[in-house]
Amino acid sequence: MAINTSRKNLSILIHTLGWVMLCVVLMLLSPLSWRMGEIDLPVEYWWKQVFLVISLIAIFYANQFLIVPRILLKSKTYIYLFLVLGGGVLFYYTVVTFEQLIQYPLRMHETFNPDRPFDPGRRWIYGDMFQAMLYLVSIGLSTSLALVQKWQNDEEHRQELEKQRIKTELSYLKAQINPHFFFNTLNNIYSLTNLDIKKAQEALLKLSRMMRYVLYENQKETTLLSKEVDFIRDYIELMKMRLTDKVKLHIQLDEPTDNHTISPMLLLPFLENCFKHGISSQAESSIHVKLEIMGKTVFFETRNHIFPVNTESPEAKEHGIGLVNTQRRLSLLYPGKHRLKFGKSDDNQEYYVNLTLNLE
């Protein structure tokens, strides 16, 4: 609202200055070229100049707000050209009629050529050419201004639509991440109920704390980086409860010291991927999670062994929704401020994720 008001005030100021400059040209510069110190111009001259200014103002705004939007911008180019030419003719005869009404030609002849007879049918060709030029300049400037404003309005509308599209898409992506997270975590707790009821109860308590984060923080556009790191710690602790001694965890998480903010649950899909594919009940495995904070830059890295997912598990029906959504969220929220690399190692034994994120 403040930006629109400021832009409107600036537009009014520019228009006012433009018309003041026109008045200076018609009221001061032209008379000065006629040696005003030696010649007293008749009052009819000033009446005509005022009439010209009022007429040009009317032509300017009629063309800008009526003719261009309703004719030219509706692709009626030939009709517009006809109206411009017709308007020029009408402008010329209106000025001539006004001059005759106030006896402008007679008074100007008496001022500049008092010793010569007056010919009422004779016109000053240079004066008519100057008035025609004023008409064309008024039409040209108002047409250009109307087209520029149309382009600006279209661009603002396009940007607003793009913002709404991105906002809708981000909401959709978040809505997909939440069920994905619920499914994986509840599936882990379900497996614990068959092994250790106490651990399952502890897991439910941790899950409830994490759900508060999901319900409240995930509704915001950003959250404190410290809260996101705490959420990651809770998630890892929850995953530990179902791991065997065959899985080695290597976790390094820096503690945020500044009030940096990040999009909530942005890093979760990478962790989910580690625990989904990097665990085996039979073979030795390891999971590496590293988060470093250097100023306003976050370095996040994960590495895990690759094991096939149980084909009977509901997770086997998923097709990397979390990673795809996160990649899309990064492109929308941090364009030009992130670098993401992920894939398999050369020997196809490990899967890695490297994310560099600038929180400025």
C-alpha positions as CSV (number, residue, x, y, z in Angstrom):
1,M,0.0,0.0,0.0
2,A,2.8,2.4,0.9
3,I,4.6,1.6,-2.3
4,N,1.5,2.2,-4.4
5,T,0.9,5.5,-2.7
6,S,4.5,6.6,-3.2
7,R,4.3,5.6,-6.9
8,K,1.0,7.5,-7.3
9,N,2.5,10.7,-5.7
10,L,5.5,10.4,-7.9
11,S,3.3,10.1,-11.0
12,I,1.3,13.2,-10.0
13,L,4.5,15.1,-9.5
14,I,5.9,14.2,-12.9
15,H,2.6,15.1,-14.6
16,T,2.5,18.4,-12.8
17,L,6.1,19.2,-13.8
18,G,5.4,18.3,-17.4
19,W,2.4,20.6,-17.7
20,V,4.3,23.4,-15.9
21,M,7.1,23.0,-18.5
22,L,4.5,23.3,-21.3
23,C,3.1,26.4,-19.8
24,V,6.6,27.9,-19.6
25,V,7.1,27.2,-23.3
26,L,3.8,28.7,-24.4
27,M,3.6,31.5,-21.9
28,L,7.2,32.7,-21.6
29,L,9.6,31.3,-24.2
30,S,7.5,31.9,-27.3
31,P,6.6,35.5,-26.3
32,L,10.2,36.3,-25.4
33,S,11.2,35.3,-29.0
34,W,8.9,38.1,-30.1
35,R,10.8,40.9,-28.3
36,M,8.2,41.4,-25.5
37,G,10.1,44.4,-24.3
38,E,9.1,46.2,-27.5
39,I,5.7,44.7,-28.2
40,D,2.7,44.5,-25.9
41,L,0.9,41.3,-26.7
42,P,-2.9,41.5,-26.7
43,V,-4.9,39.7,-24.0
44,E,-6.4,37.5,-26.7
45,Y,-3.0,35.9,-27.1
46,W,-3.0,34.8,-23.4
47,W,-6.5,33.5,-23.8
48,K,-5.4,31.3,-26.7
49,Q,-2.4,30.0,-24.8
50,V,-4.6,29.0,-21.9
51,F,-7.1,27.4,-24.3
52,L,-4.2,25.4,-25.9
53,V,-3.0,24.1,-22.6
54,I,-6.5,23.1,-21.5
55,S,-7.1,21.4,-24.8
56,L,-3.8,19.5,-24.8
57,I,-4.4,18.3,-21.2
58,A,-7.9,17.0,-22.3
59,I,-6.4,15.3,-25.3
60,F,-3.6,13.8,-23.3
61,Y,-5.7,12.1,-20.7
62,A,-8.6,11.2,-23.0
63,N,-6.1,9.3,-25.1
64,Q,-4.3,7.7,-22.2
65,F,-7.4,6.6,-20.2
66,L,-10.1,6.1,-22.8
67,I,-8.9,5.7,-26.4
68,V,-5.7,3.7,-25.9
69,P,-7.2,1.2,-23.4
70,R,-10.5,0.7,-25.2
71,I,-9.3,0.9,-28.8
72,L,-5.6,0.4,-29.3
73,L,-5.1,-2.2,-26.6
74,K,-8.1,-4.1,-28.0
75,S,-6.1,-4.6,-31.2
76,K,-8.2,-2.1,-33.1
77,T,-5.2,-0.4,-34.6
78,Y,-6.8,1.1,-37.7
79,I,-9.7,2.5,-35.7
80,Y,-7.2,4.1,-33.4
81,L,-5.2,5.7,-36.2
82,F,-8.5,7.0,-37.7
83,L,-9.4,8.5,-34.4
84,V,-6.0,10.1,-34.0
85,L,-6.2,11.7,-37.5
86,G,-9.8,12.7,-36.9
87,G,-8.8,14.2,-33.5
88,G,-6.1,16.2,-35.2
89,V,-8.5,17.7,-37.6
90,L,-11.0,18.4,-34.9
91,F,-8.3,20.0,-32.7
92,Y,-7.2,22.3,-35.6
93,Y,-10.8,23.5,-36.4
94,T,-11.5,23.9,-32.7
95,V,-8.5,26.2,-32.3
96,V,-9.5,28.1,-35.4
97,T,-13.0,28.5,-34.1
98,F,-11.8,29.7,-30.7
99,E,-9.5,32.2,-32.4
100,Q,-12.4,33.6,-34.5
101,L,-14.5,33.8,-31.4
102,I,-12.1,36.0,-29.5
103,Q,-10.9,37.8,-32.6
104,Y,-7.3,36.5,-32.1
105,P,-6.1,37.0,-35.8
106,L,-7.3,40.6,-35.9
107,R,-5.7,41.5,-32.6
108,M,-2.4,39.9,-33.4
109,H,-2.4,41.6,-36.9
110,E,-3.0,45.0,-35.2
111,T,-0.2,44.3,-32.8
112,F,2.5,43.2,-35.3
113,N,1.3,44.8,-38.6
114,P,-0.8,47.9,-37.8
115,D,0.1,49.6,-41.1
116,R,-1.1,46.7,-43.3
117,P,-4.7,45.8,-44.2
118,F,-6.1,42.7,-42.4
119,D,-6.9,39.6,-44.4
120,P,-9.3,37.4,-42.3
121,G,-8.7,34.3,-44.5
122,R,-5.0,34.2,-44.2
123,R,-3.3,31.8,-41.7
124,W,0.1,31.9,-40.2
125,I,1.4,28.5,-41.4
126,Y,4.2,28.3,-38.8
127,G,1.8,28.8,-36.0
128,D,-0.5,26.0,-37.4
129,M,2.5,23.7,-37.7
130,F,3.6,24.4,-34.1
131,Q,0.1,23.6,-32.9
132,A,0.0,20.4,-34.9
133,M,3.3,19.4,-33.4
134,L,1.9,20.0,-29.9
135,Y,-1.0,17.8,-30.7
136,L,1.2,15.0,-32.0
137,V,3.5,15.2,-29.0
138,S,0.5,15.1,-26.6
139,I,-0.8,12.0,-28.5
140,G,2.6,10.3,-28.6
141,L,3.5,10.9,-25.0
142,S,0.1,9.8,-23.7
143,T,0.1,6.7,-25.9
144,S,3.6,5.7,-24.7
145,L,2.6,6.3,-21.1
146,A,-0.5,4.2,-21.4
147,L,1.5,1.4,-23.0
148,V,4.1,1.5,-20.3
149,Q,1.5,1.5,-17.6
150,K,-0.2,-1.5,-19.3
151,W,3.1,-3.3,-19.4
152,Q,3.8,-2.5,-15.7
153,N,0.3,-3.6,-14.6
154,D,0.7,-6.9,-16.6
155,E,4.1,-7.5,-15.1
156,E,2.8,-6.8,-11.5
157,H,-0.1,-9.1,-12.2
158,R,2.2,-11.8,-13.6
159,Q,4.5,-11.5,-10.5
160,E,1.5,-11.7,-8.2
161,L,0.3,-14.8,-9.9
162,E,3.7,-16.3,-9.7
163,K,3.9,-15.5,-6.0
164,Q,0.5,-17.2,-5.5
165,R,1.5,-20.1,-7.6
166,I,4.7,-20.6,-5.6
167,K,2.8,-20.2,-2.3
168,T,0.3,-22.8,-3.4
169,E,3.0,-25.1,-4.6
170,L,5.0,-24.8,-1.3
171,S,1.8,-25.5,0.7
172,Y,1.3,-28.6,-1.5
173,L,4.8,-29.7,-1.0
174,K,4.6,-29.3,2.8
175,A,1.3,-31.2,2.8
176,Q,3.1,-34.1,1.1
177,I,6.1,-34.0,3.4
178,N,4.0,-34.2,6.6
179,P,2.2,-37.5,5.8
180,H,5.5,-38.9,4.5
181,F,7.2,-38.1,7.8
182,F,4.2,-39.5,9.8
183,F,4.3,-42.7,7.8
184,N,8.0,-43.4,8.3
185,T,8.0,-42.6,12.0
186,L,4.9,-44.5,12.9
187,N,6.2,-47.5,11.0
188,N,9.3,-47.4,13.1
189,I,7.3,-47.2,16.3
190,Y,5.1,-50.1,15.1
191,S,8.1,-52.3,14.7
192,L,9.2,-51.4,18.2
193,T,6.0,-52.5,19.8
194,N,6.9,-56.1,18.9
195,L,10.3,-55.8,20.5
196,D,10.3,-53.4,23.5
197,I,7.1,-51.8,24.8
198,K,9.0,-49.4,27.0
199,K,11.1,-48.2,24.1
200,A,7.9,-47.8,22.1
201,Q,6.4,-45.6,24.8
202,E,9.6,-43.4,24.9
203,A,9.4,-43.2,21.2
204,L,5.8,-42.0,21.4
205,L,6.8,-39.3,23.8
206,K,9.5,-38.1,21.5
207,L,7.2,-38.3,18.6
208,S,4.6,-36.1,20.4
209,R,7.3,-33.4,20.9
210,M,8.3,-33.6,17.3
211,M,4.6,-33.3,16.2
212,R,4.3,-30.1,18.1
213,Y,7.1,-28.8,15.9
214,V,5.4,-30.1,12.8
215,L,2.0,-28.6,13.7
216,Y,3.2,-25.2,14.8
217,E,6.5,-24.5,13.2
218,N,5.8,-26.1,9.9
219,Q,2.9,-23.7,9.4
220,K,5.3,-20.8,9.3
221,E,7.4,-19.7,6.4
222,T,10.6,-19.9,8.5
223,T,11.7,-21.1,11.9
224,L,14.8,-20.6,14.0
225,L,17.7,-22.8,12.8
226,S,18.2,-23.9,16.4
227,K,14.7,-25.4,16.5
228,E,15.3,-27.2,13.2
229,V,18.6,-28.7,14.7
230,D,16.7,-29.7,17.8
231,F,14.1,-31.4,15.6
232,I,16.9,-33.3,13.8
233,R,18.4,-34.5,17.1
234,D,15.0,-35.7,18.2
235,Y,14.5,-37.6,15.0
236,I,17.9,-39.2,15.2
237,E,17.3,-40.2,18.8
238,L,14.0,-41.7,17.8
239,M,15.6,-43.7,15.0
240,K,18.3,-45.0,17.4
241,M,15.7,-46.9,19.4
242,R,15.2,-49.4,16.7
243,L,18.8,-49.8,15.5
244,T,20.9,-52.8,16.3
245,D,24.6,-52.9,17.1
246,K,25.3,-53.6,13.4
247,V,24.5,-49.9,12.6
248,K,27.1,-47.3,13.4
249,L,26.0,-43.7,13.7
250,H,28.4,-40.9,13.2
251,I,26.5,-37.7,14.1
252,Q,28.1,-34.2,14.1
253,L,25.6,-31.3,14.6
254,D,26.9,-27.8,15.3
255,E,24.9,-25.7,17.8
256,P,23.5,-22.5,16.2
257,T,24.6,-19.4,18.1
258,D,22.8,-16.8,16.0
259,N,19.1,-16.2,15.3
260,H,19.3,-17.5,11.8
261,T,16.1,-18.8,10.2
262,I,15.4,-21.7,7.8
263,S,12.4,-23.2,6.2
264,P,11.0,-25.8,8.6
265,M,11.6,-29.5,8.0
266,L,13.8,-28.8,5.0
267,L,16.5,-31.3,6.0
268,L,14.2,-34.1,7.2
269,P,13.8,-36.0,3.9
270,F,17.6,-36.4,3.7
271,L,17.6,-38.0,7.1
272,E,14.6,-40.2,6.2
273,N,16.5,-41.4,3.2
274,C,19.5,-42.4,5.3
275,F,17.5,-44.5,7.7
276,K,15.2,-45.9,5.0
277,H,18.0,-47.3,2.8
278,G,21.1,-47.4,5.1
279,I,20.0,-50.0,7.6
280,S,20.3,-53.8,7.4
281,S,19.4,-56.3,10.0
282,Q,22.1,-58.7,8.8
283,A,25.1,-56.7,7.4
284,E,27.3,-54.1,9.1
285,S,26.3,-50.5,8.1
286,S,27.0,-46.9,9.0
287,I,25.2,-43.6,8.7
288,H,27.1,-40.3,8.7
289,V,25.2,-37.0,9.4
290,K,27.1,-33.8,9.6
291,L,25.8,-30.2,9.9
292,E,28.3,-27.3,10.1
293,I,27.4,-23.7,10.5
294,M,29.8,-21.0,9.4
295,G,28.3,-17.6,9.7
296,K,25.2,-17.5,7.6
297,T,26.1,-20.6,5.6
298,V,25.0,-24.1,6.5
299,F,26.8,-27.2,5.3
300,F,24.7,-30.4,5.5
301,E,26.1,-33.8,4.6
302,T,24.7,-37.4,4.9
303,R,26.3,-40.7,3.8
304,N,24.8,-44.1,4.2
305,H,25.2,-47.7,2.8
306,I,22.7,-48.8,0.3
307,F,20.5,-51.8,1.1
308,P,17.4,-52.9,-0.8
309,V,14.1,-52.0,0.9
310,N,11.9,-54.9,2.0
311,T,9.5,-55.3,-0.9
312,E,6.6,-56.1,1.5
313,S,7.2,-52.8,3.4
314,P,4.9,-49.9,2.6
315,E,8.1,-47.8,2.1
316,A,8.9,-49.9,-0.9
317,K,5.9,-48.3,-2.7
318,E,7.3,-44.8,-2.2
319,H,9.3,-43.3,-5.1
320,G,11.5,-40.7,-3.5
321,I,8.7,-38.2,-2.9
322,G,10.6,-36.5,0.0
323,L,13.8,-35.9,-1.9
324,V,12.0,-34.6,-5.0
325,N,9.8,-32.3,-2.9
326,T,12.8,-31.0,-1.0
327,Q,14.7,-30.3,-4.2
328,R,11.7,-28.4,-5.5
329,R,11.4,-26.4,-2.2
330,L,15.0,-25.4,-2.3
331,S,14.6,-24.1,-5.8
332,L,11.6,-22.0,-4.8
333,L,12.8,-20.8,-1.4
334,Y,16.5,-20.4,-2.0
335,P,17.1,-19.7,-5.7
336,G,20.7,-19.0,-6.2
337,K,21.5,-19.5,-2.5
338,H,21.9,-23.2,-2.4
339,R,24.0,-26.0,-4.0
340,L,22.7,-29.5,-3.8
341,K,24.6,-32.7,-4.9
342,F,23.4,-36.2,-4.2
343,G,23.8,-39.6,-5.7
344,K,25.7,-42.9,-5.4
345,S,29.4,-43.3,-4.9
346,D,31.6,-44.7,-7.6
347,D,31.3,-48.2,-6.2
348,N,27.6,-47.9,-5.7
349,Q,28.0,-48.8,-2.1
350,E,27.1,-45.5,-0.6
351,Y,24.5,-42.8,-1.1
352,Y,25.6,-39.2,-0.4
353,V,23.9,-35.8,0.0
354,N,25.8,-32.5,0.1
355,L,23.9,-29.4,0.7
356,T,25.3,-25.9,1.0
357,L,22.7,-23.3,2.0
358,N,23.1,-19.6,2.4
359,L,20.6,-18.2,4.9
360,E,21.0,-14.5,4.1
